[in-house]
């Protein structure tokens, strides 16, 4: 757990007011209409005895927090912190957009999530007094003697395994969530194999950190495109030995002519044909000699391209259903 006291400085001495505790095991994420909500639960541990002897008690008025990476890079500002019906806030919340989420993933780079929560609190000190009130029998028993701002830094380290199991799946970073694919009635089975490979690729990319893992994403994307083409009954050209040419290029040509030609223009058919062949080459080790140099950027590109091909096929089937 991350723990830090807020001290009131009196000369060279400091007296603890309250200790803030954050349990990294209870940090949570949730996708909302505003963005992804990243919540850090807060426990408050007060130090009343020392201050009671002085006749003073402290109350929180308002607070806010910055979410920083451990190196000091600012990522977001929190929602306001303030008591509700006398109850202290139970968590500090940050609303993150897609850009901020991707920035966190780039900084994390497949390792632990190391955050610095810079929390600022405005607090008031109340003192016991006995001040008579003119014209009435009662007296003022307590009054605010000081309002002061305090700032602390809480370093919260969320282990890689916990972050990827508990937080990452609920951040809205699921790659396929940004591309809606709809299927005509009765055709979902045709896309099931391709979707399975895309989902595997997205899950692998979510936690990938090594070149081998990024290569796995690319190969799963290749399998998705391959599985999609295999679901179409295509008339393939014959090879020199009289057998059907089942190479990727031959299947793309057959799919373009037999499935795309009726719903796309000639230039669009040619564009899809060329793009598919162009993206296939770096997906295939057999057609790309030398080092693979796979990276997160290329793995993400491969996933987006493969998902786009599946989406194109689904929309073509919708067009034919409506004819």
ABEGO torsion letter per residue (X at the ends): XBBBBBBBBBEABBBBABBBBBBAAABBBBBBAAEBBBBBBBBBBBBAAAAAAAGBBBBBABBBBBBBBAAGBBABBBBBBBBBGGBBBABBBBBBBAAAAAAAAAAAGGBBBBBBBBBBBBBBBBBBBBBBBBGBABBBABBBABBBBBBBBBBBBBBAAAAAAAAAAAAGABAAAABBBBBBBGAAAAAAAAAAAAAAAAAAAAABABAAAAAAAAAAAAAAAAAAAAABBBBBBBBAAGBBBABAAAAAAAAAAAAAAAABBAAAAAAAAAAAAAAAAAABAAABBEBAGBBAAAAAAAAAAAAAAAAAAAAAAAAAAAX
